[in-house]
Amino acid sequence: MDRVLALALFAALAVAVSGNGLGFGQPPAFECETTGYFADFYRSCVVYYWCEDATSKTTYTCGEGKRFDEVTKKCLNEDQVDCPFPSS
């Protein structure tokens, strides 16, 4: 019984830690400040947005193995994109 309980607790912890892949819980919501395309660094640049000022936001996702590059405004191979995780 103790082994089952320990396994269940481990599984629950693994799910909680892997929520955003970094173990920091749910990433913050992206807020638009100006018009343009913007990568979501909290989501490893797989997700990006088209913003129209602070009034409208459209969400896009790059395909498997791709990341959004803010310089070229395209989804490129993940090894071609610098996507730093924001510091607090």
PDB file with SEQRES, HELIX, SHEET and CRYST1 records, atoms N, CA, C and O in Angstrom:
SEQRES   1 A   88  MET ASP ARG VAL LEU ALA LEU ALA LEU PHE ALA ALA LEU          
SEQRES   2 A   88  ALA VAL ALA VAL SER GLY ASN GLY LEU GLY PHE GLY GLN          
SEQRES   3 A   88  PRO PRO ALA PHE GLU CYS GLU THR THR GLY TYR PHE ALA          
SEQRES   4 A   88  ASP PHE TYR ARG SER CYS VAL VAL TYR TYR TRP CYS GLU          
SEQRES   5 A   88  ASP ALA THR SER LYS THR THR TYR THR CYS GLY GLU GLY          
SEQRES   6 A   88  LYS ARG PHE ASP GLU VAL THR LYS LYS CYS LEU ASN GLU          
SEQRES   7 A   88  ASP GLN VAL ASP CYS PRO PHE PRO SER SER                      
HELIX    1 AA1 ASP A    2  VAL A   17  1                                  16    
HELIX    2 AA2 PHE A   41  ARG A   43  5                                   3    
HELIX    3 AA3 GLU A   78  GLN A   80  5                                   3    
SHEET    1 AA1 3 GLY A  36  ALA A  39  0                                        
SHEET    2 AA1 3 VAL A  47  GLU A  52 -1                                        
SHEET    3 AA1 3 SER A  56  THR A  61 -1                                        
SHEET    1 AA2 2 LYS A  66  ASP A  69  0                                        
SHEET    2 AA2 2 LYS A  74  ASN A  77 -1                                        
CRYST1    1.000    1.000    1.000  90.00  90.00  90.00 P 1           1          
ATOM      1  N   MET A   1       0.820  -1.196   0.000  1.00  0.00           N  
ATOM      2  CA  MET A   1       0.000   0.000   0.000  1.00  0.00           C  
ATOM      3  C   MET A   1       0.866   1.263   0.000  1.00  0.00           C  
ATOM      4  O   MET A   1       0.563   2.235  -0.692  1.00  0.00           O  
ATOM      5  N   ASP A   2       1.955   1.233   0.792  1.00  0.00           N  
ATOM      6  CA  ASP A   2       2.850   2.392   0.826  1.00  0.00           C  
ATOM      7  C   ASP A   2       3.477   2.648  -0.533  1.00  0.00           C  
ATOM      8  O   ASP A   2       3.674   3.797  -0.929  1.00  0.00           O  
ATOM      9  N   ARG A   3       3.790   1.577  -1.244  1.00  0.00           N  
ATOM     10  CA  ARG A   3       4.397   1.719  -2.565  1.00  0.00           C  
ATOM     11  C   ARG A   3       3.414   2.371  -3.542  1.00  0.00           C  
ATOM     12  O   ARG A   3       3.819   3.200  -4.356  1.00  0.00           O  
ATOM     13  N   VAL A   4       2.142   2.012  -3.473  1.00  0.00           N  
ATOM     14  CA  VAL A   4       1.120   2.595  -4.352  1.00  0.00           C  
ATOM     15  C   VAL A   4       0.951   4.076  -4.034  1.00  0.00           C  
ATOM     16  O   VAL A   4       0.859   4.898  -4.945  1.00  0.00           O  
ATOM     17  N   LEU A   5       0.911   4.420  -2.762  1.00  0.00           N  
ATOM     18  CA  LEU A   5       0.773   5.815  -2.353  1.00  0.00           C  
ATOM     19  C   LEU A   5       1.974   6.635  -2.819  1.00  0.00           C  
ATOM     20  O   LEU A   5       1.807   7.738  -3.339  1.00  0.00           O  
ATOM     21  N   ALA A   6       3.172   6.110  -2.638  1.00  0.00           N  
ATOM     22  CA  ALA A   6       4.381   6.808  -3.069  1.00  0.00           C  
ATOM     23  C   ALA A   6       4.380   7.016  -4.581  1.00  0.00           C  
ATOM     24  O   ALA A   6       4.759   8.083  -5.062  1.00  0.00           O  
ATOM     25  N   LEU A   7       3.957   6.000  -5.329  1.00  0.00           N  
ATOM     26  CA  LEU A   7       3.896   6.113  -6.783  1.00  0.00           C  
ATOM     27  C   LEU A   7       2.870   7.170  -7.202  1.00  0.00           C  
ATOM     28  O   LEU A   7       3.122   7.951  -8.119  1.00  0.00           O  
ATOM     29  N   ALA A   8       1.728   7.194  -6.540  1.00  0.00           N  
ATOM     30  CA  ALA A   8       0.687   8.176  -6.853  1.00  0.00           C  
ATOM     31  C   ALA A   8       1.181   9.595  -6.567  1.00  0.00           C  
ATOM     32  O   ALA A   8       0.940  10.506  -7.358  1.00  0.00           O  
ATOM     33  N   LEU A   9       1.872   9.785  -5.437  1.00  0.00           N  
ATOM     34  CA  LEU A   9       2.407  11.103  -5.108  1.00  0.00           C  
ATOM     35  C   LEU A   9       3.476  11.537  -6.108  1.00  0.00           C  
ATOM     36  O   LEU A   9       3.527  12.701  -6.506  1.00  0.00           O  
ATOM     37  N   PHE A  10       4.325  10.598  -6.509  1.00  0.00           N  
ATOM     38  CA  PHE A  10       5.350  10.910  -7.497  1.00  0.00           C  
ATOM     39  C   PHE A  10       4.723  11.321  -8.821  1.00  0.00           C  
ATOM     40  O   PHE A  10       5.173  12.281  -9.447  1.00  0.00           O  
ATOM     41  N   ALA A  11       3.690  10.608  -9.255  1.00  0.00           N  
ATOM     42  CA  ALA A  11       3.012  10.929 -10.514  1.00  0.00           C  
ATOM     43  C   ALA A  11       2.365  12.311 -10.441  1.00  0.00           C  
ATOM     44  O   ALA A  11       2.446  13.083 -11.396  1.00  0.00           O  
ATOM     45  N   ALA A  12       1.730  12.626  -9.324  1.00  0.00           N  
ATOM     46  CA  ALA A  12       1.105  13.940  -9.164  1.00  0.00           C  
ATOM     47  C   ALA A  12       2.145  15.047  -9.195  1.00  0.00           C  
ATOM     48  O   ALA A  12       1.924  16.092  -9.807  1.00  0.00           O  
ATOM     49  N   LEU A  13       3.273  14.826  -8.542  1.00  0.00           N  
ATOM     50  CA  LEU A  13       4.347  15.812  -8.536  1.00  0.00           C  
ATOM     51  C   LEU A  13       4.915  16.011  -9.938  1.00  0.00           C  
ATOM     52  O   LEU A  13       5.190  17.141 -10.340  1.00  0.00           O  
ATOM     53  N   ALA A  14       5.089  14.939 -10.673  1.00  0.00           N  
ATOM     54  CA  ALA A  14       5.618  15.029 -12.038  1.00  0.00           C  
ATOM     55  C   ALA A  14       4.696  15.850 -12.930  1.00  0.00           C  
ATOM     56  O   ALA A  14       5.166  16.647 -13.742  1.00  0.00           O  
ATOM     57  N   VAL A  15       3.398  15.664 -12.787  1.00  0.00           N  
ATOM     58  CA  VAL A  15       2.432  16.425 -13.584  1.00  0.00           C  
ATOM     59  C   VAL A  15       2.486  17.899 -13.200  1.00  0.00           C  
ATOM     60  O   VAL A  15       2.466  18.766 -14.074  1.00  0.00           O  
ATOM     61  N   ALA A  16       2.555  18.192 -11.910  1.00  0.00           N  
ATOM     62  CA  ALA A  16       2.591  19.580 -11.446  1.00  0.00           C  
ATOM     63  C   ALA A  16       3.855  20.291 -11.915  1.00  0.00           C  
ATOM     64  O   ALA A  16       3.789  21.444 -12.342  1.00  0.00           O  
ATOM     65  N   VAL A  17       4.984  19.637 -11.843  1.00  0.00           N  
ATOM     66  CA  VAL A  17       6.257  20.248 -12.220  1.00  0.00           C  
ATOM     67  C   VAL A  17       6.351  20.441 -13.724  1.00  0.00           C  
ATOM     68  O   VAL A  17       6.947  21.414 -14.188  1.00  0.00           O  
ATOM     69  N   SER A  18       5.777  19.539 -14.480  1.00  0.00           N  
ATOM     70  CA  SER A  18       5.902  19.640 -15.936  1.00  0.00           C  
ATOM     71  C   SER A  18       4.807  20.486 -16.558  1.00  0.00           C  
ATOM     72  O   SER A  18       4.629  20.445 -17.776  1.00  0.00           O  
ATOM     73  N   GLY A  19       4.072  21.244 -15.773  1.00  0.00           N  
ATOM     74  CA  GLY A  19       2.983  22.074 -16.279  1.00  0.00           C  
ATOM     75  C   GLY A  19       3.383  22.935 -17.454  1.00  0.00           C  
ATOM     76  O   GLY A  19       2.651  22.998 -18.442  1.00  0.00           O  
ATOM     77  N   ASN A  20       4.523  23.601 -17.381  1.00  0.00           N  
ATOM     78  CA  ASN A  20       4.974  24.396 -18.512  1.00  0.00           C  
ATOM     79  C   ASN A  20       6.339  23.941 -18.998  1.00  0.00           C  
ATOM     80  O   ASN A  20       6.994  24.639 -19.772  1.00  0.00           O  
ATOM     81  N   GLY A  21       6.767  22.770 -18.544  1.00  0.00           N  
ATOM     82  CA  GLY A  21       8.028  22.221 -18.984  1.00  0.00           C  
ATOM     83  C   GLY A  21       9.235  22.720 -18.209  1.00  0.00           C  
ATOM     84  O   GLY A  21      10.337  22.196 -18.371  1.00  0.00           O  
ATOM     85  N   LEU A  22       9.038  23.732 -17.365  1.00  0.00           N  
ATOM     86  CA  LEU A  22      10.153  24.295 -16.624  1.00  0.00           C  
ATOM     87  C   LEU A  22       9.974  24.175 -15.120  1.00  0.00           C  
ATOM     88  O   LEU A  22      10.878  24.529 -14.363  1.00  0.00           O  
ATOM     89  N   GLY A  23       8.843  23.691 -14.679  1.00  0.00           N  
ATOM     90  CA  GLY A  23       8.613  23.504 -13.263  1.00  0.00           C  
ATOM     91  C   GLY A  23       8.247  24.770 -12.518  1.00  0.00           C  
ATOM     92  O   GLY A  23       8.359  24.807 -11.293  1.00  0.00           O  
ATOM     93  N   PHE A  24       7.814  25.812 -13.215  1.00  0.00           N  
ATOM     94  CA  PHE A  24       7.471  27.066 -12.570  1.00  0.00           C  
ATOM     95  C   PHE A  24       5.967  27.325 -12.559  1.00  0.00           C  
ATOM     96  O   PHE A  24       5.546  28.458 -12.326  1.00  0.00           O  
ATOM     97  N   GLY A  25       5.163  26.320 -12.800  1.00  0.00           N  
ATOM     98  CA  GLY A  25       3.713  26.512 -12.838  1.00  0.00           C  
ATOM     99  C   GLY A  25       3.267  27.146 -14.147  1.00  0.00           C  
ATOM    100  O   GLY A  25       4.003  27.144 -15.134  1.00  0.00           O  
ATOM    101  N   GLN A  26       2.082  27.675 -14.143  1.00  0.00           N  
ATOM    102  CA  GLN A  26       1.484  28.272 -15.337  1.00  0.00           C  
ATOM    103  C   GLN A  26       2.224  29.552 -15.719  1.00  0.00           C  
ATOM    104  O   GLN A  26       2.410  30.426 -14.873  1.00  0.00           O  
ATOM    105  N   PRO A  27       2.656  29.679 -16.992  1.00  0.00           N  
ATOM    106  CA  PRO A  27       3.329  30.910 -17.414  1.00  0.00           C  
ATOM    107  C   PRO A  27       2.345  32.078 -17.428  1.00  0.00           C  
ATOM    108  O   PRO A  27       1.138  31.869 -17.553  1.00  0.00           O  
ATOM    109  N   PRO A  28       2.847  33.297 -17.301  1.00  0.00           N  
ATOM    110  CA  PRO A  28       1.954  34.461 -17.310  1.00  0.00           C  
ATOM    111  C   PRO A  28       1.320  34.676 -18.674  1.00  0.00           C  
ATOM    112  O   PRO A  28       1.851  34.243 -19.697  1.00  0.00           O  
ATOM    113  N   ALA A  29       0.179  35.348 -18.676  1.00  0.00           N  
ATOM    114  CA  ALA A  29      -0.508  35.676 -19.926  1.00  0.00           C  
ATOM    115  C   ALA A  29       0.291  36.739 -20.670  1.00  0.00           C  
ATOM    116  O   ALA A  29       0.839  37.655 -20.055  1.00  0.00           O  
ATOM    117  N   PHE A  30       0.356  36.618 -21.978  1.00  0.00           N  
ATOM    118  CA  PHE A  30       1.075  37.587 -22.799  1.00  0.00           C  
ATOM    119  C   PHE A  30       0.217  38.830 -22.969  1.00  0.00           C  
ATOM    120  O   PHE A  30      -0.967  38.734 -23.294  1.00  0.00           O  
ATOM    121  N   GLU A  31       0.805  39.983 -22.751  1.00  0.00           N  
ATOM    122  CA  GLU A  31       0.104  41.255 -22.898  1.00  0.00           C  
ATOM    123  C   GLU A  31       0.710  42.042 -24.056  1.00  0.00           C  
ATOM    124  O   GLU A  31       1.917  42.281 -24.083  1.00  0.00           O  
ATOM    125  N   CYS A  32      -0.113  42.439 -24.993  1.00  0.00           N  
ATOM    126  CA  CYS A  32       0.349  43.261 -26.119  1.00  0.00           C  
ATOM    127  C   CYS A  32       0.535  44.703 -25.662  1.00  0.00           C  
ATOM    128  O   CYS A  32      -0.263  45.236 -24.892  1.00  0.00           O  
ATOM    129  N   GLU A  33       1.608  45.323 -26.154  1.00  0.00           N  
ATOM    130  CA  GLU A  33       1.859  46.725 -25.845  1.00  0.00           C  
ATOM    131  C   GLU A  33       1.910  47.590 -27.098  1.00  0.00           C  
ATOM    132  O   GLU A  33       1.652  48.792 -27.042  1.00  0.00           O  
ATOM    133  N   THR A  34       2.247  46.969 -28.234  1.00  0.00           N  
ATOM    134  CA  THR A  34       2.368  47.703 -29.488  1.00  0.00           C  
ATOM    135  C   THR A  34       2.026  46.766 -30.647  1.00  0.00           C  
ATOM    136  O   THR A  34       1.865  45.563 -30.441  1.00  0.00           O  
ATOM    137  N   THR A  35       1.915  47.296 -31.838  1.00  0.00           N  
ATOM    138  CA  THR A  35       1.571  46.497 -33.012  1.00  0.00           C  
ATOM    139  C   THR A  35       2.783  45.723 -33.511  1.00  0.00           C  
ATOM    140  O   THR A  35       3.893  46.253 -33.562  1.00  0.00           O  
ATOM    141  N   GLY A  36       2.558  44.450 -33.884  1.00  0.00           N  
ATOM    142  CA  GLY A  36       3.616  43.635 -34.446  1.00  0.00           C  
ATOM    143  C   GLY A  36       3.504  42.179 -34.043  1.00  0.00           C  
ATOM    144  O   GLY A  36       2.588  41.789 -33.320  1.00  0.00           O  
ATOM    145  N   TYR A  37       4.456  41.372 -34.526  1.00  0.00           N  
ATOM    146  CA  TYR A  37       4.557  39.959 -34.165  1.00  0.00           C  
ATOM    147  C   TYR A  37       5.533  39.824 -33.002  1.00  0.00           C  
ATOM    148  O   TYR A  37       6.599  40.438 -33.002  1.00  0.00           O  
ATOM    149  N   PHE A  38       5.158  39.007 -31.999  1.00  0.00           N  
ATOM    150  CA  PHE A  38       5.984  38.838 -30.820  1.00  0.00           C  
ATOM    151  C   PHE A  38       6.013  37.379 -30.375  1.00  0.00           C  
ATOM    152  O   PHE A  38       4.977  36.721 -30.288  1.00  0.00           O  
ATOM    153  N   ALA A  39       7.212  36.890 -30.096  1.00  0.00           N  
ATOM    154  CA  ALA A  39       7.377  35.529 -29.582  1.00  0.00           C  
ATOM    155  C   ALA A  39       7.002  35.505 -28.103  1.00  0.00           C  
ATOM    156  O   ALA A  39       7.194  36.489 -27.388  1.00  0.00           O  
ATOM    157  N   ASP A  40       6.473  34.392 -27.661  1.00  0.00           N  
ATOM    158  CA  ASP A  40       6.189  34.188 -26.237  1.00  0.00           C  
ATOM    159  C   ASP A  40       7.354  33.393 -25.655  1.00  0.00           C  
ATOM    160  O   ASP A  40       7.407  32.171 -25.795  1.00  0.00           O  
ATOM    161  N   PHE A  41       8.275  34.077 -25.011  1.00  0.00           N  
ATOM    162  CA  PHE A  41       9.469  33.445 -24.464  1.00  0.00           C  
ATOM    163  C   PHE A  41       9.132  32.448 -23.359  1.00  0.00           C  
ATOM    164  O   PHE A  41       9.854  31.470 -23.169  1.00  0.00           O  
ATOM    165  N   TYR A  42       8.046  32.685 -22.632  1.00  0.00           N  
ATOM    166  CA  TYR A  42       7.637  31.755 -21.574  1.00  0.00           C  
ATOM    167  C   TYR A  42       7.155  30.425 -22.154  1.00  0.00           C  
ATOM    168  O   TYR A  42       7.105  29.420 -21.445  1.00  0.00           O  
ATOM    169  N   ARG A  43       6.808  30.419 -23.416  1.00  0.00           N  
ATOM    170  CA  ARG A  43       6.343  29.204 -24.078  1.00  0.00           C  
ATOM    171  C   ARG A  43       7.346  28.759 -25.137  1.00  0.00           C  
ATOM    172  O   ARG A  43       6.976  28.195 -26.167  1.00  0.00           O  
ATOM    173  N   SER A  44       8.613  29.022 -24.866  1.00  0.00           N  
ATOM    174  CA  SER A  44       9.752  28.569 -25.683  1.00  0.00           C  
ATOM    175  C   SER A  44       9.687  29.023 -27.132  1.00  0.00           C  
ATOM    176  O   SER A  44      10.245  28.364 -28.008  1.00  0.00           O  
ATOM    177  N   CYS A  45       9.021  30.131 -27.398  1.00  0.00           N  
ATOM    178  CA  CYS A  45       8.900  30.716 -28.740  1.00  0.00           C  
ATOM    179  C   CYS A  45       8.148  29.808 -29.719  1.00  0.00           C  
ATOM    180  O   CYS A  45       8.152  30.063 -30.923  1.00  0.00           O  
ATOM    181  N   VAL A  46       7.509  28.759 -29.215  1.00  0.00           N  
ATOM    182  CA  VAL A  46       6.654  27.927 -30.060  1.00  0.00           C  
ATOM    183  C   VAL A  46       5.365  28.694 -30.340  1.00  0.00           C  
ATOM    184  O   VAL A  46       4.776  28.571 -31.414  1.00  0.00           O  
ATOM    185  N   VAL A  47       4.938  29.482 -29.366  1.00  0.00           N  
ATOM    186  CA  VAL A  47       3.744  30.316 -29.494  1.00  0.00           C  
ATOM    187  C   VAL A  47       4.189  31.743 -29.795  1.00  0.00           C  
ATOM    188  O   VAL A  47       5.159  32.238 -29.221  1.00  0.00           O  
ATOM    189  N   TYR A  48       3.468  32.396 -30.703  1.00  0.00           N  
ATOM    190  CA  TYR A  48       3.725  33.800 -30.981  1.00  0.00           C  
ATOM    191  C   TYR A  48       2.414  34.506 -31.266  1.00  0.00           C  
ATOM    192  O   TYR A  48       1.385  33.863 -31.477  1.00  0.00           O  
ATOM    193  N   TYR A  49       2.455  35.834 -31.271  1.00  0.00           N  
ATOM    194  CA  TYR A  49       1.234  36.634 -31.352  1.00  0.00           C  
ATOM    195  C   TYR A  49       1.363  37.735 -32.389  1.00  0.00           C  
ATOM    196  O   TYR A  49       2.446  38.266 -32.634  1.00  0.00           O  
ATOM    197  N   TRP A  50       0.219  38.063 -32.994  1.00  0.00           N  
ATOM    198  CA  TRP A  50       0.085  39.278 -33.772  1.00  0.00           C  
ATOM    199  C   TRP A  50      -0.700  40.232 -32.884  1.00  0.00           C  
ATOM    200  O   TRP A  50      -1.827  39.931 -32.492  1.00  0.00           O  
ATOM    201  N   CYS A  51      -0.115  41.369 -32.569  1.00  0.00           N  
ATOM    202  CA  CYS A  51      -0.759  42.358 -31.713  1.00  0.00           C  
ATOM    203  C   CYS A  51      -1.107  43.596 -32.522  1.00  0.00           C  
ATOM    204  O   CYS A  51      -0.327  44.041 -33.364  1.00  0.00           O  
ATOM    205  N   GLU A  52      -2.276  44.144 -32.262  1.00  0.00           N  
ATOM    206  CA  GLU A  52      -2.663  45.440 -32.799  1.00  0.00           C  
ATOM    207  C   GLU A  52      -2.846  46.357 -31.603  1.00  0.00           C  
ATOM    208  O   GLU A  52      -3.886  46.356 -30.944  1.00  0.00           O  
ATOM    209  N   ASP A  53      -1.800  47.145 -31.339  1.00  0.00           N  
ATOM    210  CA  ASP A  53      -1.732  47.986 -30.140  1.00  0.00           C  
ATOM    211  C   ASP A  53      -1.994  47.107 -28.915  1.00  0.00           C  
ATOM    212  O   ASP A  53      -1.513  45.976 -28.852  1.00  0.00           O  
ATOM    213  N   ALA A  54      -2.724  47.600 -27.981  1.00  0.00           N  
ATOM    214  CA  ALA A  54      -3.056  46.816 -26.793  1.00  0.00           C  
ATOM    215  C   ALA A  54      -4.489  46.319 -26.866  1.00  0.00           C  
ATOM    216  O   ALA A  54      -5.036  45.844 -25.871  1.00  0.00           O  
ATOM    217  N   THR A  55      -5.104  46.429 -28.050  1.00  0.00           N  
ATOM    218  CA  THR A  55      -6.532  46.136 -28.157  1.00  0.00           C  
ATOM    219  C   THR A  55      -6.863  44.763 -28.721  1.00  0.00           C  
ATOM    220  O   THR A  55      -7.945  44.240 -28.454  1.00  0.00           O  
ATOM    221  N   SER A  56      -5.965  44.166 -29.492  1.00  0.00           N  
ATOM    222  CA  SER A  56      -6.280  42.911 -30.167  1.00  0.00           C  
ATOM    223  C   SER A  56      -5.049  42.012 -30.220  1.00  0.00           C  
ATOM    224  O   SER A  56      -3.936  42.473 -30.471  1.00  0.00           O  
ATOM    225  N   LYS A  57      -5.272  40.710 -29.979  1.00  0.00           N  
ATOM    226  CA  LYS A  57      -4.167  39.743 -30.010  1.00  0.00           C  
ATOM    227  C   LYS A  57      -4.647  38.478 -30.699  1.00  0.00           C  
ATOM    228  O   LYS A  57      -5.697  37.938 -30.352  1.00  0.00           O  
ATOM    229  N   THR A  58      -3.873  37.998 -31.685  1.00  0.00           N  
ATOM    230  CA  THR A  58      -4.144  36.730 -32.345  1.00  0.00           C  
ATOM    231  C   THR A  58      -2.984  35.796 -32.027  1.00  0.00           C  
ATOM    232  O   THR A  58      -1.822  36.177 -32.164  1.00  0.00           O  
ATOM    233  N   THR A  59      -3.293  34.581 -31.604  1.00  0.00           N  
ATOM    234  CA  THR A  59      -2.282  33.607 -31.194  1.00  0.00           C  
ATOM    235  C   THR A  59      -1.994  32.629 -32.322  1.00  0.00           C  
ATOM    236  O   THR A  59      -2.907  32.137 -32.985  1.00  0.00           O  
ATOM    237  N   TYR A  60      -0.712  32.355 -32.530  1.00  0.00           N  
ATOM    238  CA  TYR A  60      -0.260  31.389 -33.533  1.00  0.00           C  
ATOM    239  C   TYR A  60       0.705  30.398 -32.881  1.00  0.00           C  
ATOM    240  O   TYR A  60       1.275  30.671 -31.825  1.00  0.00           O  
ATOM    241  N   THR A  61       0.877  29.246 -33.525  1.00  0.00           N  
ATOM    242  CA  THR A  61       1.804  28.225 -33.040  1.00  0.00           C  
ATOM    243  C   THR A  61       2.660  27.741 -34.200  1.00  0.00           C  
ATOM    244  O   THR A  61       2.161  27.475 -35.293  1.00  0.00           O  
ATOM    245  N   CYS A  62       3.963  27.632 -33.942  1.00  0.00           N  
ATOM    246  CA  CYS A  62       4.866  27.067 -34.948  1.00  0.00           C  
ATOM    247  C   CYS A  62       4.710  25.547 -34.969  1.00  0.00           C  
ATOM    248  O   CYS A  62       4.280  24.949 -33.983  1.00  0.00           O  
ATOM    249  N   GLY A  63       5.054  24.940 -36.073  1.00  0.00           N  
ATOM    250  CA  GLY A  63       4.985  23.489 -36.205  1.00  0.00           C  
ATOM    251  C   GLY A  63       6.049  22.786 -35.373  1.00  0.00           C  
ATOM    252  O   GLY A  63       6.901  23.428 -34.760  1.00  0.00           O  
ATOM    253  N   GLU A  64       5.988  21.487 -35.363  1.00  0.00           N  
ATOM    254  CA  GLU A  64       6.923  20.667 -34.580  1.00  0.00           C  
ATOM    255  C   GLU A  64       8.368  20.951 -34.974  1.00  0.00           C  
ATOM    256  O   GLU A  64       8.706  20.976 -36.158  1.00  0.00           O  
ATOM    257  N   GLY A  65       9.214  21.164 -33.972  1.00  0.00           N  
ATOM    258  CA  GLY A  65      10.623  21.418 -34.215  1.00  0.00           C  
ATOM    259  C   GLY A  65      10.943  22.839 -34.647  1.00  0.00           C  
ATOM    260  O   GLY A  65      12.087  23.138 -34.989  1.00  0.00           O  
ATOM    261  N   LYS A  66       9.944  23.722 -34.638  1.00  0.00           N  
ATOM    262  CA  LYS A  66      10.123  25.104 -35.068  1.00  0.00           C  
ATOM    263  C   LYS A  66       9.906  26.058 -33.899  1.00  0.00           C  
ATOM    264  O   LYS A  66       9.202  25.735 -32.941  1.00  0.00           O  
ATOM    265  N   ARG A  67      10.520  27.237 -33.990  1.00  0.00           N  
ATOM    266  CA  ARG A  67      10.370  28.311 -33.017  1.00  0.00           C  
ATOM    267  C   ARG A  67      10.211  29.620 -33.784  1.00  0.00           C  
ATOM    268  O   ARG A  67      10.750  29.771 -34.880  1.00  0.00           O  
ATOM    269  N   PHE A  68       9.470  30.567 -33.206  1.00  0.00           N  
ATOM    270  CA  PHE A  68       9.272  31.856 -33.865  1.00  0.00           C  
ATOM    271  C   PHE A  68      10.474  32.755 -33.627  1.00  0.00           C  
ATOM    272  O   PHE A  68      10.912  32.935 -32.491  1.00  0.00           O  
ATOM    273  N   ASP A  69      11.003  33.316 -34.701  1.00  0.00           N  
ATOM    274  CA  ASP A  69      12.131  34.228 -34.642  1.00  0.00           C  
ATOM    275  C   ASP A  69      11.623  35.647 -34.838  1.00  0.00           C  
ATOM    276  O   ASP A  69      11.072  35.962 -35.893  1.00  0.00           O  
ATOM    277  N   GLU A  70      11.796  36.508 -33.843  1.00  0.00           N  
ATOM    278  CA  GLU A  70      11.297  37.881 -33.932  1.00  0.00           C  
ATOM    279  C   GLU A  70      12.047  38.721 -34.962  1.00  0.00           C  
ATOM    280  O   GLU A  70      11.512  39.720 -35.441  1.00  0.00           O  
ATOM    281  N   VAL A  71      13.269  38.339 -35.310  1.00  0.00           N  
ATOM    282  CA  VAL A  71      14.040  39.102 -36.293  1.00  0.00           C  
ATOM    283  C   VAL A  71      13.478  38.887 -37.693  1.00  0.00           C  
ATOM    284  O   VAL A  71      13.206  39.849 -38.412  1.00  0.00           O  
ATOM    285  N   THR A  72      13.304  37.628 -38.077  1.00  0.00           N  
ATOM    286  CA  THR A  72      12.814  37.315 -39.427  1.00  0.00           C  
ATOM    287  C   THR A  72      11.291  37.266 -39.501  1.00  0.00           C  
ATOM    288  O   THR A  72      10.720  37.267 -40.591  1.00  0.00           O  
ATOM    289  N   LYS A  73      10.633  37.224 -38.341  1.00  0.00           N  
ATOM    290  CA  LYS A  73       9.169  37.119 -38.246  1.00  0.00           C  
ATOM    291  C   LYS A  73       8.662  35.836 -38.902  1.00  0.00           C  
ATOM    292  O   LYS A  73       7.619  35.816 -39.555  1.00  0.00           O  
ATOM    293  N   LYS A  74       9.447  34.746 -38.703  1.00  0.00           N  
ATOM    294  CA  LYS A  74       9.097  33.441 -39.266  1.00  0.00           C  
ATOM    295  C   LYS A  74       9.364  32.347 -38.242  1.00  0.00           C  
ATOM    296  O   LYS A  74      10.132  32.533 -37.298  1.00  0.00           O  
ATOM    297  N   CYS A  75       8.715  31.201 -38.447  1.00  0.00           N  
ATOM    298  CA  CYS A  75       9.031  30.004 -37.671  1.00  0.00           C  
ATOM    299  C   CYS A  75      10.216  29.326 -38.352  1.00  0.00           C  
ATOM    300  O   CYS A  75      10.147  28.965 -39.527  1.00  0.00           O  
ATOM    301  N   LEU A  76      11.301  29.158 -37.601  1.00  0.00           N  
ATOM    302  CA  LEU A  76      12.513  28.528 -38.111  1.00  0.00           C  
ATOM    303  C   LEU A  76      12.822  27.280 -37.300  1.00  0.00           C  
ATOM    304  O   LEU A  76      12.198  27.037 -36.267  1.00  0.00           O  
ATOM    305  N   ASN A  77      13.781  26.488 -37.764  1.00  0.00           N  
ATOM    306  CA  ASN A  77      14.215  25.329 -36.982  1.00  0.00           C  
ATOM    307  C   ASN A  77      14.658  25.810 -35.605  1.00  0.00           C  
ATOM    308  O   ASN A  77      15.287  26.860 -35.477  1.00  0.00           O  
ATOM    309  N   GLU A  78      14.323  25.027 -34.571  1.00  0.00           N  
ATOM    310  CA  GLU A  78      14.583  25.463 -33.205  1.00  0.00           C  
ATOM    311  C   GLU A  78      16.051  25.766 -32.933  1.00  0.00           C  
ATOM    312  O   GLU A  78      16.344  26.591 -32.068  1.00  0.00           O  
ATOM    313  N   ASP A  79      16.984  25.128 -33.640  1.00  0.00           N  
ATOM    314  CA  ASP A  79      18.407  25.399 -33.412  1.00  0.00           C  
ATOM    315  C   ASP A  79      18.861  26.715 -34.059  1.00  0.00           C  
ATOM    316  O   ASP A  79      20.004  27.132 -33.874  1.00  0.00           O  
ATOM    317  N   GLN A  80      17.972  27.367 -34.815  1.00  0.00           N  
ATOM    318  CA  GLN A  80      18.301  28.623 -35.458  1.00  0.00           C  
ATOM    319  C   GLN A  80      17.740  29.831 -34.711  1.00  0.00           C  
ATOM    320  O   GLN A  80      17.966  30.970 -35.120  1.00  0.00           O  
ATOM    321  N   VAL A  81      17.010  29.592 -33.621  1.00  0.00           N  
ATOM    322  CA  VAL A  81      16.316  30.665 -32.913  1.00  0.00           C  
ATOM    323  C   VAL A  81      16.835  30.807 -31.490  1.00  0.00           C  
ATOM    324  O   VAL A  81      16.906  29.829 -30.746  1.00  0.00           O  
ATOM    325  N   ASP A  82      17.196  32.030 -31.115  1.00  0.00           N  
ATOM    326  CA  ASP A  82      17.575  32.335 -29.737  1.00  0.00           C  
ATOM    327  C   ASP A  82      16.297  32.703 -28.990  1.00  0.00           C  
ATOM    328  O   ASP A  82      15.646  33.697 -29.310  1.00  0.00           O  
ATOM    329  N   CYS A  83      15.947  31.903 -28.006  1.00  0.00           N  
ATOM    330  CA  CYS A  83      14.705  32.120 -27.270  1.00  0.00           C  
ATOM    331  C   CYS A  83      14.998  32.052 -25.774  1.00  0.00           C  
ATOM    332  O   CYS A  83      14.728  31.034 -25.136  1.00  0.00           O  
ATOM    333  N   PRO A  84      15.544  33.119 -25.213  1.00  0.00           N  
ATOM    334  CA  PRO A  84      15.904  33.089 -23.790  1.00  0.00           C  
ATOM    335  C   PRO A  84      14.673  33.128 -22.897  1.00  0.00           C  
ATOM    336  O   PRO A  84      13.713  33.848 -23.170  1.00  0.00           O  
ATOM    337  N   PHE A  85      14.718  32.340 -21.825  1.00  0.00           N  
ATOM    338  CA  PHE A  85      13.637  32.386 -20.841  1.00  0.00           C  
ATOM    339  C   PHE A  85      13.782  33.692 -20.064  1.00  0.00           C  
ATOM    340  O   PHE A  85      14.868  33.985 -19.563  1.00  0.00           O  
ATOM    341  N   PRO A  86      12.714  34.485 -19.952  1.00  0.00           N  
ATOM    342  CA  PRO A  86      12.819  35.772 -19.260  1.00  0.00           C  
ATOM    343  C   PRO A  86      13.232  35.632 -17.805  1.00  0.00           C  
ATOM    344  O   PRO A  86      12.817  34.698 -17.119  1.00  0.00           O  
ATOM    345  N   SER A  87      14.042  36.554 -17.343  1.00  0.00           N  
ATOM    346  CA  SER A  87      14.402  36.572 -15.922  1.00  0.00           C  
ATOM    347  C   SER A  87      13.313  37.324 -15.167  1.00  0.00           C  
ATOM    348  O   SER A  87      12.587  38.133 -15.744  1.00  0.00           O  
ATOM    349  N   SER A  88      13.212  37.054 -13.900  1.00  0.00           N  
ATOM    350  CA  SER A  88      12.129  37.644 -13.088  1.00  0.00           C  
ATOM    351  C   SER A  88      12.202  39.130 -13.025  1.00  0.00           C  
ATOM    352  O   SER A  88      11.363  39.763 -12.382  1.00  0.00           O  
TER     353      SER A  88                                                      
END                                                                             
